[in-house]
């Protein structure tokens, strides 16, 4: 299941070593070690979760789209709303829905509320796949099994100011589904 290129374990932490060398050359910049660690963690986690969803013909991005549709009251959402919620460009949503539709996991129909809009609707097969993949992802705790519940909450809280500053959401605002 582990699909990240896993080199032989080094006898030292290469990010800590890069931080030491950076400090010697340019001065102390803790953000460099932090961003490098976040980027490496992203590689590791994406490879782990993609490894779980790949047998279902999914990527994690496609899995997220299916989950989003299961969270909607009717099992369908406008593509524009999906893009907002998934925080991706409209072209990415279109491509994701195209792939899910070809796999028989979603269908499309015109949005009766918007003459130009399109609704993506999760199919029965899509619901089955998302349930199976979710069970497997939960079994590996989405790749974060090295952390306990409190540490996961701390990671979430530590990254929240970055997401607010990027405009992902206005803190304190609640939107219904």
C-alpha positions in Angstrom: 0.0 0.0 0.0 3.0 2.3 0.6 3.6 3.9 -2.8 5.8 6.9 -2.1 9.3 6.5 -3.4 10.8 5.3 -0.2 14.6 5.6 -0.3 16.8 3.7 2.1 16.4 5.5 5.4 19.0 8.1 5.9 20.9 8.3 9.1 20.0 12.0 9.4 17.0 14.2 8.7 17.7 15.9 5.3 15.3 18.8 6.1 17.0 19.5 9.4 20.4 19.4 7.6 19.1 21.8 4.9 17.9 24.1 7.7 21.4 24.1 9.3 23.0 24.8 5.9 20.5 27.5 5.1 21.1 29.2 8.5 24.9 29.1 7.9 24.5 30.7 4.4 21.5 33.1 4.7 20.6 33.2 8.4 17.8 31.6 10.4 14.5 31.2 8.5 12.3 28.7 10.3 9.7 29.0 7.5 12.1 27.2 5.1 12.2 24.0 7.2 8.5 24.3 7.8 7.5 24.6 4.2 9.9 21.8 3.2 8.3 19.6 5.8 4.8 20.5 4.7 5.6 19.8 1.1 7.2 16.4 1.9 4.2 15.5 4.1 2.0 16.4 1.2 3.9 14.0 -1.1 3.7 11.2 1.5 0.0 11.6 2.3 -1.1 12.1 -1.3 0.7 8.9 -2.3 -0.8 7.0 0.6 -4.4 8.1 -0.1 -4.0 7.8 -3.8 -2.8 4.3 -3.3 -6.0 3.4 -1.5 -8.4 5.0 -4.0 -6.5 3.9 -7.2 -8.1 0.4 -7.2 -11.4 2.1 -7.5 -10.3 4.1 -10.5 -10.0 7.3 -8.4 -7.5 9.9 -7.5 -7.9 11.7 -4.2 -9.3 14.7 -6.0 -12.0 12.5 -7.6 -12.7 10.9 -4.3 -13.2 14.3 -2.7 -15.7 15.2 -5.5 -17.7 12.0 -4.8 -17.7 12.7 -1.0 -18.9 16.3 -1.7 -21.8 14.9 -3.7 -22.7 12.5 -0.9 -22.8 15.4 1.6 -25.3 17.3 -0.5 -28.9 16.8 0.5 -29.9 15.5 -3.0 -26.7 13.9 -4.1 -26.2 16.5 -6.7 -24.6 19.9 -7.0 -23.9 22.5 -9.7 -20.4 22.2 -11.1 -19.8 25.8 -10.1 -20.7 25.1 -6.4 -18.4 22.0 -6.5 -15.5 24.2 -7.6 -16.1 26.6 -4.8 -16.4 23.9 -2.2 -13.4 21.9 -3.5 -11.5 25.2 -3.9 -10.4 24.4 -7.5 -10.6 26.1 -10.9 -13.8 25.4 -12.9 -11.7 23.5 -15.5 -10.5 21.1 -12.8 -14.1 20.4 -11.7 -15.1 19.8 -15.3 -12.2 17.4 -15.9 -12.9 15.6 -12.6 -16.6 15.2 -13.4 -15.8 14.1 -16.9 -13.7 11.2 -15.5 -16.2 10.3 -12.9 -19.0 10.3 -15.5 -16.9 8.0 -17.8 -16.5 5.6 -14.9 -20.2 5.6 -14.3 -19.9 7.2 -10.8 -21.7 10.4 -11.6 -24.1 11.7 -14.2 -24.8 15.2 -15.5 -28.0 17.0 -16.2 -28.9 20.6 -17.0 -29.5 22.7 -13.9 -33.2 23.6 -13.9 -32.4 26.7 -11.8 -29.7 28.0 -14.2 -30.2 27.6 -17.9 -26.4 27.5 -18.6 -25.4 25.4 -15.6 -24.9 21.7 -15.1 -25.6 19.5 -12.2 -23.4 16.5 -11.3 -25.3 13.7 -9.6 -23.7 10.8 -7.8 -24.9 7.4 -9.1 -25.7 4.3 -7.1 -22.3 2.9 -8.2 -20.6 6.2 -7.1 -22.2 5.9 -3.7 -20.9 2.3 -3.4 -17.4 3.2 -4.4 -17.2 6.2 -2.1 -18.4 4.1 0.8 -15.8 1.3 0.1 -13.0 3.8 -0.4 -13.9 5.7 2.7 -13.8 2.6 4.8 -10.3 1.9 3.6 -9.1 5.5 4.1 -10.5 5.5 7.6 -8.7 2.2 8.3 -5.4 4.0 7.6 -6.6 7.2 9.2 -6.1 9.0 5.9 -2.4 8.3 6.3 -2.1 10.1 9.6 -2.1 7.0 11.9 1.2 8.3 13.4 -0.8 11.1 15.1 -3.5 10.9 17.8 -6.8 12.8 17.7 -5.4 15.8 19.6 -2.4 16.1 17.3 -4.7 15.9 14.2 -6.8 18.7 15.7 -3.6 20.8 16.3 -2.4 20.3 12.7 -5.8 21.5 11.5 -5.7 24.5 13.8 -2.1 25.3 12.8 -2.9 25.4 9.1 -6.2 27.4 9.5 -4.6 30.9 9.6 -2.8 30.1 6.3 -6.1 29.0 4.7 -7.9 32.1 6.0 -5.1 34.4 4.7 -5.4 32.6 1.3 -9.1 33.5 1.2 -10.4 29.9 1.5 -13.0 31.1 3.9 -13.9 34.0 6.3 -13.4 32.7 9.8 -16.6 32.5 11.8 -18.9 32.3 8.7 -21.0 29.2 8.5 -22.6 28.1 5.2 -25.3 25.4 4.9 -24.9 22.6 2.4 
